[in-house]
Amino acid sequence: MPDVCICEVTDNTRLTETAYSVEVVSGYLAANARAGQFLHVKCADALLLRRPFGICNVTGDVVRFVFEVKGEGTRRLSECKPGACLDILGPLGNGFDILEGNIIIVGGGLGTPPMLYAARSVRGKATAVLGFRETARVMLVSEFEEICDRVFLTTDDGSMGVHGTVSGPLEELLSNGGYDAVLACGQLAMQRAVAKLCEDHNVPCRVSLEERMGCGVGACLVCACDINKDGKRLMSRVCRDGPVFNAVDVIWKK
């Protein structure tokens, strides 16, 4: 069972109109974190559930996560100042099991921050394909450019980078060949499309699924998803059995 850590906030930076980057100090979280895992953060009082946030980066004893303000809990979290303390359960879930070789990192929207830690963890060459709805939502591109061999940026409205979704650049990269795996995180439709492209090109793919969570440790079953294992349809829990899954095992929702 992961520990509950009381962590001091060292930085809270606004990245976009609604997205914030928070850094906390925790030797335990930093020592045990793996790319693809997440933190379950208590945003306010006991009446509000913890919120799951993917680990964006680890530097020394400093752990970083990025979130978007969507309700009362995340609004309160966005107001925390350096020196404040956060109650964090983690690290939780399973991380990426393929980090060797020539890897394509795919991030969509708020699924992009956790992929920065994945890119930093690649023991080989990382190529990033990042997709956002519009320029106002673009984040972390310069940080990906610092560590990745190449970075491709797309926006749905064409206001920045390539006009369209991540599927265009990803298909071109896969068609050219030479990649050992694809790691992805983002909205369901995007990940389903990524999984299909990887299947078509016979490239291993790992996806980090996004689901609503309650407990974060597999007890409440709020984040249940369908997985195909050895020809059998099984119910898995994203928080405990994932959030990272082999894309070929996921039974994608329509």
Secondary structure, 3 states (H helix, E strand, C coil): CCEEEEEEEEEEEECCCCEEEEEEECHHHHHHCCCCCEEEEECCCCCCCCEEEEEEEEECCEEEEEEECCCHHHHHHHCCCCCCEEEEEEEECECCCCCEEEEEEEEEHHHHHHHHHHHHHCEEEEEEEEEECCHHHCCCHHHHHHHCCEEEEEECCCCCCEECCCHHHHHHHHHHCCCCEEEEECCHHHHHHHHHHHHHCCCCEEEECCCCCCCCCCCCCCCEEEEEECCEEEEEEHHHHCEEEEHHHECCCC
